[in-house]
Amino acid sequence: LAPGLILPSHLLPHKRITLKEVNLWFAPQLSNTNYHYDANDNLLMVLHGTKTVEMSPPGTIQANGIHSDRANHPALLSSTSDDNHNNQTELNRIKVRDTQRALNSSTMVVSISAGEALFIPEGWWHRVESSSQCLAVNVWFDHLSTGASYSCHHGSHTLPHAIRELSRRYFQEQFLGEVERLMKLAAGDVWTTTHSDRSVKKVLECVTVQPENDTFSLNLERAEQIIHQECQFILRPTSHCGLHNKLSKLVRVFNTGLVFFDIMQKTHRLVVLKLFQQCFEDIRKLCCLDIHRETTVFSMLVKRLSPICCLILTRVWEMEENDPLGSDAVSHLDFITNCGPHAHSARQHLEAGVDTMKETICKQLIVNDLILGK
């Protein structure tokens, strides 16, 4: 919409702003958004109908961690459901109560109709209720004197948002490099540990270390062959090991092997996903095509993966799904489908592992590196 939209120059002088995005919003029926904040200044203009906006200053609500995909949403959302109420800890109930009190004391409510506009500063919490058939346009922009980049000029009430936004941008810029560093550290721990497990030893035979820079090199073709063979060996029907012992061995193979893959290379990513699919097929043979049992066993394997392996798998899926050339690799949906009725708990384990790693990286980058200098 931006090229065809004439904006009020006295409100949005082109020499003092950077236009980020222009959106057209239509509500076919009465609708509302959850509380959130935006990372840019926002001019909301109603063309038809009415919008009612609740607004609160930055810092009123505790937001999700900056490493979260929903960093601009509240960390705590109260619910009237009995299950949610019973599961809340007393500490969370106190936080919800304090948040509601803060909102009650600081919230402004503004209604705008056709021909009217509302300025919502970046970082301000807000929720919007739209009337049926409401039509509106909003403009997201950075103002040279009020953007997060110029936080030193902000008033004290905007500092919480300015600090969070700058930290979030720094986290996003440094994230991939920190993932690589953590994979290298994990690989080093595996390499220097004495292993008694036969399968782990076989996997490490595919790895060489470069002494001059302490980096590891994986023989990809050999690694694919060895890991597949070891999975078949562990899952062979003639093995006298119990199911839990077999799963423990499988988990050690994947937790050991994955940290040596270079997920920035497409060939490595495809092998990672192929190995898990081959493992599922081997589990199917072990379970004699018993669908319930095979999905149960595979989900048990997934739920034993280490946090860093959960992160590696998730990154592999993201990179393949965003590959402009397309991919024939096993998708995230296909992988989770292999867990059958246990798909929800398997997905939760993967998400929890990723969140654990992101929190670790966030603490290292923001707290240790920038603040404490550790």
Phi, psi and chi 1 to 4 in degrees:
 res  aa     phi    psi   chi1   chi2   chi3   chi4
   1 LEU       -  -25.2  -68.6  178.5      -      -
   2 ALA   -53.1  -47.5      -      -      -      -
   3 PRO   -62.3  -29.0  -22.3   34.4      -      -
   4 GLY  -100.2    9.0      -      -      -      -
   5 LEU  -105.5  127.0 -169.9   66.2      -      -
   6 ILE   -93.7  113.9  -59.9  175.9      -      -
   7 LEU   -97.8  149.2  -61.6  172.1      -      -
   8 PRO   -65.6  111.4   21.6  -31.4      -      -
   9 SER   -65.9  -28.0   59.3      -      -      -
  10 HIS   -74.1  -21.8   59.5  -71.0      -      -
  11 LEU   -93.6  -34.4  -68.9  178.8      -      -
  12 LEU  -126.4   68.0  -59.0  173.0      -      -
  13 PRO   -64.2  126.2   23.1  -32.2      -      -
  14 HIS   -63.3  -22.6   69.5  -84.0      -      -
  15 LYS   -80.1  -11.0  -68.7 -176.5  178.3  179.5
  16 ARG  -117.8   -2.1  -63.0 -179.3   60.3 -168.9
  17 ILE  -130.8  160.2   70.0  160.9      -      -
  18 THR  -119.7  114.8  -58.9      -      -      -
  19 LEU   -71.9  127.2 -165.9   64.2      -      -
  20 LYS  -100.6  -47.9  -67.7  -64.2 -176.4 -179.8
  21 GLU  -163.3  144.7 -163.6  170.8  -46.2      -
  22 VAL  -124.1  130.7  178.2      -      -      -
  23 ASN  -129.8  146.3  -59.9  -72.8      -      -
  24 LEU  -105.6  126.8  178.1   67.9      -      -
  25 TRP  -117.3  131.1  -57.2   95.7      -      -
  26 PHE  -131.1  128.5  175.7   66.2      -      -
  27 ALA  -110.7  102.9      -      -      -      -
  28 PRO   -65.3  -22.0   22.8  -31.8      -      -
  29 GLN  -145.9  172.3   57.0 -169.6   11.0      -
  30 LEU   -55.0  126.7 -178.6   67.8      -      -
  31 SER  -147.7  163.6   60.5      -      -      -
  32 ASN  -150.2  159.9   58.1   73.5      -      -
  33 THR  -105.2  163.2   68.5      -      -      -
  34 ASN   -80.1  165.9  -69.4  -35.9      -      -
  35 TYR   -62.5  136.8  -97.7  104.9      -      -
  36 HIS  -163.3  171.3   65.0  -75.7      -      -
  37 TYR  -128.7  158.3   67.9   79.7      -      -
  38 ASP  -109.2  153.0  -62.9  -42.1      -      -
  39 ALA   -87.6    5.4      -      -      -      -
  40 ASN  -135.3  157.8  -54.4  107.4      -      -
  41 ASP   -63.1  150.1  -72.2  -32.4      -      -
  42 ASN  -136.1  126.5 -177.3    6.4      -      -
  43 LEU  -111.1  113.3 -174.9   62.3      -      -
  44 LEU  -103.3  122.2  177.4   62.3      -      -
  45 MET  -122.8  124.6  -62.0  167.7  -79.8      -
  46 VAL   -94.0  130.3  175.0      -      -      -
  47 LEU  -100.6  -30.5  -53.5  179.0      -      -
  48 HIS  -154.7  140.2 -176.9  -89.6      -      -
  49 GLY    86.0 -157.4      -      -      -      -
  50 THR  -140.1  142.5  -57.8      -      -      -
  51 LYS  -122.3  134.8  -74.9 -174.8  178.3  -71.8
  52 THR  -112.6  123.2  -59.3      -      -      -
  53 VAL  -117.0  127.0 -175.5      -      -      -
  54 GLU   -97.6  127.6  -62.8  176.9   13.7      -
  55 MET  -129.2  140.1  -63.9  173.1   57.0      -
  56 SER  -138.1  148.0  -64.7      -      -      -
  57 PRO   -65.2  158.8  -17.5   30.0      -      -
  58 PRO   -54.9  143.2  -23.5   33.1      -      -
  59 GLY    90.5  -10.0      -      -      -      -
  60 THR   -66.5  -39.6  -54.5      -      -      -
  61 ILE  -116.0  141.7  -57.1  174.9      -      -
  62 GLN   -77.6  121.9 -179.1 -179.1   -2.8      -
  63 ALA   -88.2  165.9      -      -      -      -
  64 ASN   -61.4  162.8  -75.4  -46.8      -      -
  65 GLY   -58.4  151.1      -      -      -      -
  66 ILE   -66.7  -15.4   60.8  170.4      -      -
  67 HIS   -83.6   -8.7   60.5  -81.0      -      -
  68 SER   -76.8  152.5  168.4      -      -      -
  69 ASP   -70.7  -13.8  -67.5  -26.3      -      -
  70 ARG  -120.4   48.6  -65.4  175.0   60.5   81.6
  71 ALA   -63.2  -24.3      -      -      -      -
  72 ASN   -96.6   19.9   64.8  -30.2      -      -
  73 HIS  -119.2  158.2  -73.3   73.8      -      -
  74 PRO   -62.9  145.1  -21.9   33.0      -      -
  75 ALA   -72.9  -30.0      -      -      -      -
  76 LEU  -121.5  126.9  -68.2  169.7      -      -
  77 LEU  -124.1  117.4  -70.5  173.3      -      -
  78 SER   -72.9  149.3   60.2      -      -      -
  79 SER  -137.3  149.9  172.8      -      -      -
  80 THR   -88.2   -4.4   56.3      -      -      -
  81 SER   -68.8  140.9   69.8      -      -      -
  82 ASP   -63.7  -40.8  -68.3  -24.2      -      -
  83 ASP   -60.4  -47.5  -70.9  -17.7      -      -
  84 ASN   -63.2  -39.8 -173.5   73.7      -      -
  85 HIS   -65.1  -40.9 -176.7   72.9      -      -
  86 ASN   -70.6  -28.7  -68.2  -27.8      -      -
  87 ASN   -83.1  -16.1  -71.0  -27.8      -      -
  88 GLN   -69.2  137.5  -78.0 -175.8  -32.1      -
  89 THR   -74.7  161.2   64.6      -      -      -
  90 GLU   -59.6  -37.0 -176.7   60.7   27.0      -
  91 LEU   -62.3  -42.4  178.2   60.4      -      -
  92 ASN   -65.1  -37.2  -80.4   -5.3      -      -
  93 ARG   -63.1  -39.3  -68.2 -167.0 -171.6  102.8
  94 ILE   -64.8  -43.0  -67.2  173.0      -      -
  95 LYS   -63.6  -41.6  -72.6 -177.7  176.9  179.1
  96 VAL   -63.2  -44.0  169.1      -      -      -
  97 ARG   -61.7  -44.8 -177.9 -163.8   63.8 -161.6
  98 ASP   -65.4  -37.2  -68.9  -15.0      -      -
  99 THR   -64.9  -43.5  -62.3      -      -      -
 100 GLN   -63.4  -38.3  -71.0  172.6  -24.5      -
 101 ARG   -64.5  -42.5  -74.4  177.2  177.4  173.2
 102 ALA   -62.8  -40.4      -      -      -      -
 103 LEU   -65.2  -42.9  -76.4  172.9      -      -
 104 ASN   -61.3  -32.6  -69.6  -21.0      -      -
 105 SER   -88.7  -16.1   63.9      -      -      -
 106 SER  -122.7   -8.4   64.6      -      -      -
 107 THR   -75.0  134.7  -61.7      -      -      -
 108 MET  -108.1  138.8  -62.6  179.0  -70.4      -
 109 VAL  -116.1  123.4 -179.1      -      -      -
 110 VAL  -129.0  132.0 -178.8      -      -      -
 111 SER  -110.1  132.8  -70.1      -      -      -
 112 ILE  -127.0  139.8   51.8  175.4      -      -
 113 SER  -117.3 -175.8  -58.5      -      -      -
 114 ALA   -53.2  129.3      -      -      -      -
 115 GLY    90.7   -1.7      -      -      -      -
 116 GLU  -112.6  158.7  -63.1  177.4  -28.3      -
 117 ALA  -137.9  157.0      -      -      -      -
 118 LEU  -135.0  133.1  175.0   65.3      -      -
 119 PHE   -94.1  123.3  172.5   61.5      -      -
 120 ILE  -114.1  107.5  -54.6  174.2      -      -
 121 PRO   -64.9  151.8  -17.8   30.8      -      -
 122 GLU   -58.9  143.3   64.8  168.2  -61.5      -
 123 GLY    86.4  -11.7      -      -      -      -
 124 TRP   -80.5  131.2  -84.1   62.0      -      -
 125 TRP   -69.7  139.6  -69.9   99.7      -      -
 126 HIS  -159.0  152.4   58.5  -78.9      -      -
 127 ARG  -132.6  147.8   63.6 -179.0  -64.5  -85.6
 128 VAL  -125.9  131.1 -177.2      -      -      -
 129 GLU  -111.7  127.8 -177.2  175.7  -70.2      -
 130 SER  -112.7  138.1  -57.1      -      -      -
 131 SER   -73.6  164.5   64.8      -      -      -
 132 SER   -61.7  137.4  176.6      -      -      -
 133 GLN    68.3   21.2  -56.9  -61.6  -52.8      -
 134 CYS   -73.7  135.0 -178.6      -      -      -
 135 LEU  -125.4  130.7 -176.9   66.2      -      -
 136 ALA  -149.5  159.9      -      -      -      -
 137 VAL  -124.5  138.3  170.4      -      -      -
 138 ASN  -126.8  150.8   91.5  -67.5      -      -
 139 VAL  -122.2  119.3 -179.7      -      -      -
 140 TRP   -96.3  130.6  -83.5  -44.7      -      -
 141 PHE  -150.6  158.9   62.7   96.0      -      -
 142 ASP  -103.7  132.2  -84.5  -15.7      -      -
 143 HIS  -101.1  131.7 -163.8  -73.4      -      -
 144 LEU   -60.4  -23.1  -63.7 -177.3      -      -
 145 SER  -103.6   -4.2   62.5      -      -      -
 146 THR  -130.7   -0.3   60.0      -      -      -
 147 GLY   -66.6  162.6      -      -      -      -
 148 ALA   -60.7  -27.3      -      -      -      -
 149 SER   -64.8  -21.3  -47.4      -      -      -
 150 TYR  -111.8   43.8  -63.0   82.9      -      -
 151 SER   -62.9  -23.3   56.1      -      -      -
 152 CYS   -65.0  -18.6   57.8      -      -      -
 153 HIS   -94.8   -2.0  -60.4  -62.3      -      -
 154 HIS   -76.4  156.6  -79.7 -169.1      -      -
 155 GLY   -74.9  164.9      -      -      -      -
 156 SER   -62.1  -30.1   59.9      -      -      -
 157 HIS   -69.5  -18.5   73.3  -75.7      -      -
 158 THR   -96.1   -7.2   63.1      -      -      -
 159 LEU   -59.9  -41.1  -76.7  176.0      -      -
 160 PRO   -54.6  -45.3  -27.2   35.9      -      -
 161 HIS   -68.3  -43.1  165.7   68.0      -      -
 162 ALA   -60.3  -44.0      -      -      -      -
 163 ILE   -65.0  -44.6  -67.2  170.4      -      -
 164 ARG   -62.3  -43.2  -82.7 -177.8   56.9   83.4
 165 GLU   -67.0  -43.2 -177.0   61.3   15.2      -
 166 LEU   -65.1  -39.9  -70.4  172.5      -      -
 167 SER   -64.8  -41.6  -61.9      -      -      -
 168 ARG   -62.4  -43.3 -175.9 -172.2   65.1   80.6
 169 ARG   -64.4  -40.5  -67.2  179.5 -172.6  179.0
 170 TYR   -64.5  -42.9 -178.9   75.1      -      -
 171 PHE   -59.1  -46.2  171.5   80.1      -      -
 172 GLN   -64.1  -39.1  -70.8 -178.3  -26.6      -
 173 GLU   -68.7  -34.6  -71.4  176.8   -0.8      -
 174 GLN   -96.5   -6.1  -58.0  -64.3  -38.9      -
 175 PHE   -59.5  -52.7  177.6   70.1      -      -
 176 LEU   -62.3  -39.6  -72.7 -178.8      -      -
 177 GLY   -62.5  -37.2      -      -      -      -
 178 GLU   -72.2  -34.0 -167.6   64.2   13.1      -
 179 VAL   -60.5  -45.4  169.9      -      -      -
 180 GLU   -61.7  -40.5  -69.6 -177.4   13.3      -
 181 ARG   -63.9  -43.1 -172.1 -174.4   73.1   84.2
 182 LEU   -67.6  -36.3  -72.0  178.2      -      -
 183 MET   -64.3  -39.6  -73.4 -178.5   64.6      -
 184 LYS   -64.7  -41.4 -176.8  178.3  177.2 -179.7
 185 LEU   -63.9  -43.3  -74.6  176.3      -      -
 186 ALA   -64.1  -40.9      -      -      -      -
 187 ALA   -62.2  -40.7      -      -      -      -
 188 GLY   -63.5  -39.8      -      -      -      -
 189 ASP   -63.3  -42.9  -70.2  -18.7      -      -
 190 VAL   -63.8  -42.6  171.0      -      -      -
 191 TRP   -65.6  -37.2 -175.5 -100.1      -      -
 192 THR   -91.1   -5.2   55.6      -      -      -
 193 THR   -87.6  140.5  -59.1      -      -      -
 194 THR   -80.1  122.9  -58.9      -      -      -
 195 HIS  -111.1  135.2  -60.6  -81.3      -      -
 196 SER   -99.3  -13.9   57.4      -      -      -
 197 ASP   -74.3  125.1 -169.6  -67.9      -      -
 198 ARG   -58.3  -45.5  167.3 -167.5  179.9  -83.2
 199 SER   -65.5  -39.9  -63.8      -      -      -
 200 VAL   -63.0  -41.9  171.7      -      -      -
 201 LYS   -60.8  -40.4  -70.7 -179.8  178.1  178.2
 202 LYS   -64.6  -40.8  -64.9  -73.1  -73.0 -177.2
 203 VAL   -63.1  -42.0  172.1      -      -      -
 204 LEU   -68.1  -16.5  -69.0  178.3      -      -
 205 GLU   -67.5  -17.4  -69.9  177.2    4.0      -
 206 CYS   -87.9   -1.2  -50.8      -      -      -
 207 VAL  -114.2  138.9 -179.5      -      -      -
 208 THR  -125.2  150.4   55.6      -      -      -
 209 VAL  -109.2  140.5   63.1      -      -      -
 210 GLN   -97.4  103.6  -49.3  -63.7  -31.1      -
 211 PRO   -60.6  -30.2  -19.0   31.3      -      -
 212 GLU   -66.9  -29.0   62.9  -84.7    6.2      -
 213 ASN  -134.0   13.1   54.2    7.8      -      -
 214 ASP    54.4   38.5  -70.1  -31.1      -      -
 215 THR  -106.9  158.8   58.4      -      -      -
 216 PHE  -112.5  144.1  -61.6   94.0      -      -
 217 SER  -121.6  130.8  176.4      -      -      -
 218 LEU  -107.9  128.3 -178.1   70.7      -      -
 219 ASN   -76.7   97.5 -176.0  -36.1      -      -
 220 LEU   -61.0  -48.1 -174.7   61.1      -      -
 221 GLU   -61.7  -43.5 -176.1  176.6  -13.8      -
 222 ARG   -67.0  -39.9 -178.2   66.5  175.3  148.9
 223 ALA   -63.9  -42.0      -      -      -      -
 224 GLU   -60.3  -44.0  178.8 -178.7   -2.1      -
 225 GLN   -66.0  -47.1  179.8 -176.2   17.7      -
 226 ILE   -66.1  -47.2  -71.1  -65.8      -      -
 227 ILE   -63.2  -40.6  -67.0  176.0      -      -
 228 HIS   -63.8  -44.4 -175.8 -153.3      -      -
 229 GLN   -62.6  -40.7  -71.8  176.2  -11.3      -
 230 GLU   -67.9  -36.7  -70.9  -52.6  -55.8      -
 231 CYS   -62.6  -44.1  -71.7      -      -      -
 232 GLN   -63.6  -39.8  -70.2  179.7  -43.6      -
 233 PHE   -64.2  -44.6  178.6   78.0      -      -
 234 ILE   -65.9  -38.0  -67.4  168.2      -      -
 235 LEU   -92.2    7.4  -68.5  169.1      -      -
 236 ARG   -61.4  136.8   67.6 -167.6 -170.8  -77.1
 237 PRO   -59.6  -27.4  -23.2   33.8      -      -
 238 THR   -80.1   -7.4   55.8      -      -      -
 239 SER   -67.0  139.4  171.0      -      -      -
 240 HIS   -90.1    0.0  -62.5  -63.4      -      -
 241 CYS   -69.4  144.9  -71.6      -      -      -
 242 GLY   -72.3  166.9      -      -      -      -
 243 LEU   -59.4  -42.2  177.8   59.8      -      -
 244 HIS   -66.4  -35.7  -74.7  -77.5      -      -
 245 ASN   -67.2  -38.8  -77.3  -22.9      -      -
 246 LYS   -63.3  -43.1  -71.3 -178.2  177.8 -178.8
 247 LEU   -64.2  -40.3  -77.7  172.5      -      -
 248 SER   -61.0  -40.5  -64.7      -      -      -
 249 LYS   -66.8  -42.5  -70.6  177.1  179.0  -70.8
 250 LEU   -61.0  -44.3  -82.3  177.9      -      -
 251 VAL   -61.1  -40.7  169.2      -      -      -
 252 ARG   -62.7  -37.3  -77.4 -163.3  -69.8  -87.3
 253 VAL   -63.0  -48.8  167.5      -      -      -
 254 PHE   -71.4  -43.1  -77.9  108.2      -      -
 255 ASN   -63.3  -30.2  -77.1  -13.8      -      -
 256 THR   -77.4  -48.8  -62.6      -      -      -
 257 GLY   -73.4  -38.5      -      -      -      -
 258 LEU   -61.9  -32.9  -73.3 -171.7      -      -
 259 VAL   -69.7  -12.2  -65.2      -      -      -
 260 PHE   -95.1   -7.7  -68.6  102.2      -      -
 261 PHE   -77.9  144.5  -79.5   83.0      -      -
 262 ASP   -96.2   93.7 -178.8   -0.4      -      -
 263 ILE   -72.7   -5.7   59.9  173.6      -      -
 264 MET   -74.9  -14.6  -60.7  -54.1  -66.2      -
 265 GLN   -99.5  129.8  -64.3 -170.3   42.8      -
 266 LYS   -60.6  -39.8 -174.8  176.3 -179.6   66.9
 267 THR   -60.4  -37.7   51.6      -      -      -
 268 HIS   -68.4  -41.5  -77.7 -123.1      -      -
 269 ARG   -62.7  -42.6  -63.3 -163.0  -62.0  -90.6
 270 LEU   -64.5  -37.3  -66.4  179.6      -      -
 271 VAL   -66.5  -41.6  168.9      -      -      -
 272 VAL   -56.0  -50.3  167.0      -      -      -
 273 LEU   -68.9  -34.8  -63.3  178.7      -      -
 274 LYS   -64.9  -40.4 -179.2  179.7  178.0 -178.2
 275 LEU   -63.0  -40.0  -73.6  171.2      -      -
 276 PHE   -67.7  -38.4  -86.7  100.4      -      -
 277 GLN   -67.2  -40.2 -172.1   60.7   28.1      -
 278 GLN   -63.4  -38.3  -70.9  173.6  -27.6      -
 279 CYS   -62.1  -41.6 -179.1      -      -      -
 280 PHE   -62.1  -41.5  176.0   70.3      -      -
 281 GLU   -63.6  -38.2  -63.2  -59.6  -29.8      -
 282 ASP   -66.5  -37.4  -66.7  -26.0      -      -
 283 ILE   -64.9  -37.8  -71.4  174.4      -      -
 284 ARG   -59.7  -42.6  -66.7 -169.0   69.7 -170.9
 285 LYS   -65.2  -41.8  -66.0  174.7 -175.3  176.0
 286 LEU   -61.4  -37.1  174.5   70.4      -      -
 287 CYS   -89.8    7.5  -62.7      -      -      -
 288 CYS    54.1   42.1  -58.2      -      -      -
 289 LEU    61.7   23.7  -57.2 -178.0      -      -
 290 ASP   -79.2  103.6 -179.5  -26.6      -      -
 291 ILE   -57.8  -44.3  -64.7  177.8      -      -
 292 HIS   -63.1  -43.4  176.1   73.4      -      -
 293 ARG   -70.6  -40.9 -171.9  161.0 -178.0 -112.0
 294 GLU   -66.5  -39.1   68.9 -167.0   30.4      -
 295 THR   -70.0  -34.4   55.7      -      -      -
 296 THR   -64.1  -46.0  -60.9      -      -      -
 297 VAL   -65.3  -44.1  172.7      -      -      -
 298 PHE   -64.8  -39.7 -172.8   72.0      -      -
 299 SER   -66.0  -34.0   67.1      -      -      -
 300 MET   -63.7  -37.6  -69.8  170.6   67.7      -
 301 LEU   -64.5  -48.5  166.2   65.1      -      -
 302 VAL   -59.0  -41.6  173.6      -      -      -
 303 LYS   -76.1   -0.2  -71.4 -174.1  -77.2 -172.2
 304 ARG  -107.1    0.1  -66.6 -172.8 -177.2 -165.3
 305 LEU   -67.6  143.6  -67.6  175.2      -      -
 306 SER   -70.4  158.8   66.5      -      -      -
 307 PRO   -54.6  -40.7  -29.7   37.2      -      -
 308 ILE   -68.7  -32.4 -166.0  165.6      -      -
 309 CYS   -70.5  -35.8  -74.3      -      -      -
 310 CYS   -60.8  -41.7  -66.9      -      -      -
 311 LEU   -66.7  -42.9  178.0   60.8      -      -
 312 ILE   -60.5  -47.6  -68.5  169.7      -      -
 313 LEU   -59.6  -45.5 -101.9  178.7      -      -
 314 THR   -63.9  -42.2  -56.9      -      -      -
 315 ARG   -63.1  -39.2  -73.2  -62.9  -56.2  161.1
 316 VAL   -61.0  -46.8  165.5      -      -      -
 317 TRP   -62.0  -45.7  -77.7  -42.0      -      -
 318 GLU   -59.8  -44.3  -70.6  173.6   -7.6      -
 319 MET   -68.9  -36.3  -64.2  174.5   79.5      -
 320 GLU   -71.0  -40.0  -77.8  -56.5  -63.1      -
 321 GLU   -67.6  -27.4  -72.0  170.1    1.1      -
 322 ASN   -94.5    3.7  -67.3  -32.9      -      -
 323 ASP   -70.6  117.2 -171.9  -18.2      -      -
 324 PRO   -63.4  -20.7   22.5  -32.9      -      -
 325 LEU   -86.1   -3.7  -60.4  178.4      -      -
 326 GLY    82.0  171.1      -      -      -      -
 327 SER  -154.3  142.7  174.6      -      -      -
 328 ASP   -98.6   10.3  -64.4  -33.3      -      -
 329 ALA   -70.8  161.1      -      -      -      -
 330 VAL   -64.4  123.9  178.2      -      -      -
 331 SER   -78.5  168.2   68.7      -      -      -
 332 HIS   -58.7  -41.3  176.8  -94.4      -      -
 333 LEU   -64.3  -44.0  179.3   61.2      -      -
 334 ASP   -61.9  -42.0  -67.5  -25.4      -      -
 335 PHE   -62.0  -48.0 -176.7   90.9      -      -
 336 ILE   -66.7  -35.2  -67.8  -61.0      -      -
 337 THR   -59.5  -32.5  -59.5      -      -      -
 338 ASN   -62.1  -16.2  -72.5  -17.6      -      -
 339 CYS   -88.3   -2.4  -63.3      -      -      -
 340 GLY    55.6 -132.2      -      -      -      -
 341 PRO   -66.8  -10.7   21.9  -32.4      -      -
 342 HIS   -97.1   13.1  -49.5  -80.3      -      -
 343 ALA   -59.4  -40.1      -      -      -      -
 344 HIS   -63.3  -47.2  179.9   66.8      -      -
 345 SER   -68.8  -33.2   57.8      -      -      -
 346 ALA   -66.4  -43.4      -      -      -      -
 347 ARG   -62.4  -41.1 -176.5 -174.4  -69.2  109.0
 348 GLN   -61.5  -39.9  -77.4 -173.7  -41.1      -
 349 HIS   -64.9  -43.5  175.8   78.7      -      -
 350 LEU   -62.7  -44.8  -70.7  170.0      -      -
 351 GLU   -65.1  -38.9  -69.1  173.6   -8.3      -
 352 ALA   -66.0  -38.9      -      -      -      -
 353 GLY   -63.6  -43.7      -      -      -      -
 354 VAL   -63.0  -43.5  170.7      -      -      -
 355 ASP   -63.9  -38.6 -162.9   57.4      -      -
 356 THR   -61.1  -44.5  -64.2      -      -      -
 357 MET   -67.9  -41.0  -67.9  -55.3  -57.5      -
 358 LYS   -64.2  -38.5  -75.4 -173.2  173.0 -178.2
 359 GLU   -65.4  -41.0 -174.3  172.9  -33.0      -
 360 THR   -61.3  -45.2  -61.9      -      -      -
 361 ILE   -65.3  -40.9  -68.5  173.2      -      -
 362 CYS   -60.9  -44.9 -172.4      -      -      -
 363 LYS   -63.4  -39.6  -72.5  178.9  178.3  177.6
 364 GLN   -66.7  -47.1  179.4   61.0   45.3      -
 365 LEU   -71.1  -45.4  -71.3  173.2      -      -
 366 ILE   -89.2  -52.9  -52.4  -58.1      -      -
 367 VAL   -75.8  -54.9  178.2      -      -      -
 368 ASN   -73.5  -49.2  -66.5  -14.8      -      -
 369 ASP   -72.6  -49.7  -69.6   -3.2      -      -
 370 LEU   -88.1  -36.3  -65.5 -177.2      -      -
 371 ILE   -99.2  -52.7  -61.6  175.1      -      -
 372 LEU   -90.4  -18.7  -61.7 -179.1      -      -
 373 GLY    67.8   34.9      -      -      -      -
 374 LYS   -89.1      -  -71.2 -173.9  175.9 -179.2
